[in-house]
Amino acid sequence: MMKLPSRFAQRLPAIAMLAAVMAISGCQKDAETTSTTDTQSTSTEATNSQASTAPVATETAASTDQQVKSSSLTILALGDSLTEGLGVDKDDNYPAQLEDRLQEMGYANAKVINSGLSGETSTGLVNRLDWVSQTKPDITILTIGANDAIRGIDVATIEANIRTAVKHLQDNGSVVILGGMSIYDNLGSEYVAAFSDIYPRVAKDMNLTLIPFFLEGVGGDRELNQADAIHPTKEGYEIIVNNNILPILEPKLKELEELKELKTTDTDNTATTAQDNTTKNKTNETT
């Protein structure tokens, strides 16, 4: 048996202990490394999973939004010669220009029905409500009263007719946007003021969206009106559509989109539930 130097023999227990400590330390480091690697791997998988899910959710939302915008949208333009577009080409009146703008905005199946009639009074309009309501409009832009005022018809009668028209349209499921009107001062300041006050009062009482003055920025401007100084030109109608109608109409379109999206979601959920129930019933029958 080989004899070890006495000093080495004395240090042998200490060396053995140091080796054991180093071995344990190495094991711990390997375990920590493995644990860290596993954690990083799990984190990476979770991140990749979230990243792959996010585009799907975005695509689904975009698809739903596109579906809503692609669904049918009917707007009824109801009124007198200002709606009909007396004196301008049929493609230049406000209903035609509004339809073009809506389609440019992505409402591919938007339809604006021109139900303006030259010389129409509020009484005449009330008498044809049953006929125009057959179009089943989602939204109605109602602009009436100017011809009544020109004739000096009693303000109370005009207001009563407008209220009747609004209620009829609402009862048939249409959202009504009321176009405010003003007239020249040739009938006296009291009549002019009383006439102008009809529109905000009716809008407030009947919870309507109001275009404060339908001809804002156009009325009284010779360059934007025809020779009669009453009816807008093509350029005048363009201003009316872009500046007066669309800023009021767009929020209503958003509300309609949200409602249609909810209906679509509810329908999908109902279909899914029905399908699940059918699957369960078949499974039970098989069992």
C-alpha positions in Angstrom: 0.0 0.0 0.0 1.4 3.4 -1.1 2.1 5.8 1.7 0.9 9.4 1.2 2.8 12.3 2.6 1.6 13.2 6.0 0.6 16.8 5.0 -1.4 15.5 2.0 -3.0 12.9 4.2 -4.0 15.6 6.6 -5.6 17.7 3.8 -7.4 14.8 2.1 -10.7 15.2 4.0 -10.8 18.9 3.1 -10.1 18.2 -0.5 -12.8 15.6 -0.6 -15.3 18.0 0.9 -14.3 20.8 -1.6 -14.9 18.4 -4.5 -18.3 17.5 -3.2 -19.3 21.1 -2.9 -18.1 21.8 -6.4 -20.1 18.8 -7.7 -23.3 20.0 -5.9 -22.8 23.5 -7.2 -22.4 22.2 -10.8 -25.7 20.2 -10.5 -27.5 23.2 -9.2 -26.3 25.4 -12.1 -27.4 22.7 -14.6 -30.8 22.6 -13.0 -31.1 26.4 -13.1 -30.1 26.5 -16.7 -32.6 23.8 -17.6 -35.3 25.6 -15.6 -34.5 28.9 -17.3 -34.5 27.3 -20.7 -37.9 25.7 -20.1 -39.3 29.0 -18.8 -38.0 30.9 -21.9 -39.4 28.2 -24.2 -42.9 28.4 -22.5 -42.8 32.2 -22.7 -41.8 32.1 -26.4 -44.6 29.6 -27.1 -47.2 31.9 -25.3 -45.9 35.0 -27.2 -46.1 33.1 -30.5 -49.6 31.9 -29.6 -50.7 35.5 -28.8 -49.1 36.8 -32.0 -50.8 34.2 -34.1 -54.2 34.8 -32.4 -54.1 38.7 -32.8 -54.1 38.8 -36.6 -57.0 36.3 -36.6 -59.0 38.6 -34.2 -58.2 41.6 -36.3 -59.1 39.9 -39.5 -62.4 38.7 -38.0 -63.3 42.3 -36.8 -62.4 43.7 -40.2 -64.5 41.0 -41.9 -67.5 41.8 -39.7 -67.1 45.6 -40.4 -66.9 44.9 -44.1 -70.0 42.7 -43.9 -71.9 45.4 -42.2 -70.8 48.1 -44.7 -71.7 45.8 -47.5 -75.2 45.2 -46.3 -78.1 47.1 -47.8 -78.6 50.7 -46.7 -81.6 52.7 -47.8 -81.9 56.4 -47.2 -85.0 58.3 -48.1 -84.5 61.9 -49.2 -88.0 63.3 -48.6 -89.0 66.9 -49.3 -89.7 69.5 -52.0 -87.8 71.0 -54.9 -84.7 71.5 -52.8 -84.6 67.7 -52.5 -85.8 66.9 -56.0 -83.1 69.1 -57.5 -85.1 71.5 -59.6 -83.0 72.9 -62.4 -80.0 70.6 -62.2 -79.2 67.3 -63.9 -80.5 64.2 -62.2 -77.0 63.2 -61.3 -76.2 66.5 -59.6 -79.0 66.8 -57.1 -78.2 66.2 -53.4 -79.6 62.6 -53.2 -77.5 61.5 -56.2 -74.4 63.2 -54.9 -74.9 61.7 -51.4 -75.3 58.2 -52.8 -72.0 58.6 -54.7 -70.2 59.8 -51.6 -71.5 57.0 -49.5 -70.3 54.4 -51.9 -66.9 56.1 -52.0 -66.9 55.8 -48.2 -67.3 52.0 -48.5 -71.1 51.6 -48.3 -71.2 49.6 -51.5 -74.9 48.9 -51.3 -76.1 52.3 -50.2 -79.1 53.6 -52.0 -80.5 57.1 -51.6 -84.1 57.4 -52.9 -85.0 60.8 -54.2 -88.6 61.5 -53.0 -88.5 65.3 -53.5 -91.5 66.9 -55.2 -91.4 70.5 -56.6 -94.0 72.7 -55.0 -94.6 70.2 -52.1 -96.1 71.6 -48.9 -96.1 69.9 -45.5 -99.8 69.0 -46.0 -99.1 67.4 -49.4 -96.2 65.4 -47.9 -98.3 64.0 -45.1 -100.8 62.8 -47.7 -98.2 60.7 -49.5 -96.5 59.2 -46.4 -98.1 55.8 -46.8 -96.6 55.5 -50.4 -93.1 56.7 -49.6 -92.9 54.4 -46.5 -93.1 51.4 -48.8 -89.4 52.0 -49.5 -88.6 50.8 -45.9 -85.8 53.4 -45.4 -83.2 52.9 -42.7 -82.8 56.7 -42.5 -85.0 59.5 -43.7 -83.7 63.0 -44.4 -86.8 65.2 -44.1 -86.6 68.7 -45.5 -90.0 70.4 -45.8 -91.8 73.7 -45.0 -90.2 76.3 -47.4 -93.2 76.3 -49.8 -95.6 76.6 -46.8 -93.7 79.7 -45.6 -93.7 81.2 -49.1 -97.5 80.9 -49.0 -97.7 82.3 -45.5 -99.3 79.2 -44.1 -99.9 79.3 -40.4 -96.8 78.2 -38.4 -98.8 75.9 -36.1 -100.1 74.0 -39.1 -96.6 73.6 -40.6 -95.3 72.3 -37.3 -98.2 69.9 -36.8 -97.7 68.4 -40.2 -93.9 68.0 -39.7 -94.7 66.2 -36.3 -97.2 63.9 -38.1 -94.6 63.0 -40.8 -91.9 62.3 -38.3 -94.1 60.1 -36.1 -95.3 58.1 -39.2 -91.7 57.5 -40.3 -90.5 56.6 -36.9 -93.4 54.2 -36.4 -92.3 52.5 -39.6 -88.8 51.9 -38.3 -86.9 54.8 -39.9 -84.4 57.0 -38.2 -85.3 60.6 -39.0 -82.9 63.5 -39.7 -84.7 66.8 -39.8 -83.4 69.6 -42.1 -83.9 73.0 -40.6 -85.1 75.8 -42.8 -85.2 79.6 -42.8 -86.9 82.1 -45.1 -86.4 85.7 -46.3 -87.7 88.5 -44.2 -90.5 89.4 -46.6 -93.3 88.1 -44.4 -92.3 90.0 -41.3 -89.7 89.3 -38.6 -92.2 87.6 -36.3 -93.3 85.1 -38.8 -89.7 84.4 -40.0 -88.6 83.8 -36.4 -91.6 81.6 -35.6 -91.0 79.5 -38.7 -87.3 79.0 -38.0 -88.0 78.0 -34.4 -90.2 75.0 -35.6 -87.2 72.8 -36.4 -85.1 72.8 -33.2 -88.3 72.5 -31.2 -89.6 69.5 -33.0 -86.1 67.9 -33.0 -85.8 68.3 -29.2 -89.3 67.1 -28.5 -89.1 64.1 -30.8 -85.5 63.2 -30.1 -84.3 63.9 -33.7 -81.0 64.7 -35.2 -81.1 68.2 -36.7 -79.3 69.8 -39.6 -79.5 73.3 -38.1 -79.9 75.0 -41.6 -80.1 72.8 -44.6 -78.8 75.5 -46.9 -76.0 76.7 -44.7 -73.1 78.1 -46.7 -75.2 78.1 -49.9 -78.3 80.1 -49.3 -78.0 83.7 -50.5 -74.7 83.0 -52.4 -75.3 83.9 -56.1 -72.4 81.7 -57.3 -73.9 78.6 -55.7 -77.5 79.2 -56.7 -79.4 79.3 -59.9 -80.9 82.4 -61.4 -83.9 82.2 -59.2 -81.6 82.7 -56.2 -83.5 79.8 -54.4 -82.4 76.5 -55.9 -78.7 75.4 -55.6 -76.4 74.6 -58.5 -74.5 71.4 -58.7 -71.6 73.0 -56.7 -74.1 74.2 -54.1 -75.5 70.7 -53.6 -71.9 69.5 -53.3 -71.4 71.8 -50.3 -74.7 70.8 -48.8 -73.8 67.1 -49.0 -70.2 67.4 -47.7 -70.6 70.2 -45.1 -74.2 70.0 -43.9 -75.4 66.4 -44.4 -72.5 64.0 -44.0 -71.2 65.4 -40.7 -74.7 64.8 -39.3 -75.4 61.5 -41.1 -72.1 59.7 -40.4 -72.7 59.2 -36.6 -76.1 57.7 -37.4 -74.5 55.3 -39.9 -72.1 54.2 -37.2 -75.0 53.5 -34.9 -76.7 51.5 -37.6 -73.4 49.6 -38.1 -73.2 48.7 -34.4 -76.8 47.5 -34.4 -76.3 45.4 -37.5 -73.0 44.0 -36.0 -74.8 43.0 -32.8 -77.6 41.3 -34.8 -75.0 39.4 -36.9 -73.2 38.3 -33.7 -76.5 37.2 -32.1 -77.4 35.3 -35.2 -74.0 33.5 -35.3 -74.2 32.7 -31.6 -77.8 31.3 -32.0 -76.6 29.2 -35.0 -73.6 27.9 -33.0 -75.8 27.0 -30.0 -78.3 25.2 -32.2 -75.5 23.2 -33.9 -74.0 22.3 -30.5 -77.4 21.1 -29.2 -77.9 19.0 -32.4 -74.5 17.4 -31.9 -75.3 16.7 -28.2 -78.6 15.1 -29.1 -77.0 12.9 -31.7 -74.4 11.8 -29.3 -77.0 11.0 -26.6 -79.0 9.0 -29.2 -75.9 7.0 -30.2 -75.1 6.4 -26.5 
